[in-house]
Amino acid sequence: MSTTAQLKITVTHKAATHVLDDLDGDNTVLSSFQDKLEELTGVPPSLQKLLYKGKKLGSVDADSTTLREAGMKDGVKVTLIGSTTKEVESMEDAVKGQQKRERILRERALKPATKPRNTSSSSTSASSSRYIFHTITPLPETQISTPSASAAHAYLSRLASDPAILHVMSLHHLTVALLTELSPAEYTQISPNRLLGLNENKGEAIKLRIRTDKMDGFRNYADVRRTLCHELTHNVWGDHDDNFKEMNSTLNKQVAAFERARSEGTHQLVDGDRYEPVEEYVQHQNVLGGMGTIAEAPMTAEERRSRVLEATMRRLKIRDEEIEGGCGTGGEGGGGER
């Protein structure tokens, strides 16, 4: 084949296929090729990612590298990945609109509440109602449609009305003006695939990543609730120092103690509540002829509780380290107060 032969290149973008069969492989530079793609798809060169032969086009000088020098041959199939200028502007408008709504909702939530009537019952109710999430807002449908905004609102509402969460908020006098989602278009500079939570200005807003990485469902509720406890701790402590870790641990223990007390039908939870599991502990050991079970020397109930608690706390420590690594609020790598 002559080196000056024209190239036929098939380009696929989303659901559309475009065939360019009049390209001079030795004289057409990549920048000209990208300009043609912009005319066809609306994706500007700065946002274009070209994949062919299963690989992404490397970093080259688009103004001087020809199609043939870039490795493109006659009949090659290229996949174009990128958003159009209109789509980018729509996403930016959605983010700005979300941020504006969040600001308005925070301002409303922070306004002084109406003074309650001077009765013992109304006074108690007003006191406990201060330590809540005043506003819940999911991402708008224009930004993420699956799962729907109504499903996301229900998920956030479950967190905001969780009895154990409200219990620890009341114990520690924690108030949050706005509970919302982390937008995939925000905070991309802080490891977007790992950012799990963010607390802005000590409770003005708590943002949680509630959707799965594939954006096709919601993350495990218990994991998200533990992240929420982490972000609630940032209402008091900014950095991930010893003070923060002590309070975060306390909140998680009190949540566990509250749920255990409810399951046992007791209601005597106070500031010093602790989680003390009492599951039976039996050690399994291989014996000649198969798998058998032998008991160690008899342990007291306190020894059993201590051993199970140690194992539980080791697992929770690993989980807390993962949450801390995905927190955009404070500590090493965090953004500080926002």
Secondary structure, 3 states (H helix, E strand, C coil): CCCCCEEEEEEEECCEEEEEEEEECCCCEHHHHHHHHHHHHCCCHHHCEEEECCEECCCCCCCCCECCCCCCCCCCEEEEECCCHHHHHHHHHHHHHHHHHHHHHHHHHCCCCCCCCCCHHHHHHHHHHCCCEEEEECCCCCCCCCCCHHHHHHHHHHHHCCHHHHHHHHHHCCCEEEEEECCCCCCCCCCCCCCCEEEECCCCEEEECCECCCCCCECCHHHHHHHHHHHHHCCCCCCCCHHHHHHHHHHHHHHHHHHHHHHCCCCCCCCCCCCCCCCCCCCEEEECCEEEECCCCCCCHHHHHHHHHHHHHHHHHHHHHHHHHCECCCCCCCCCCC
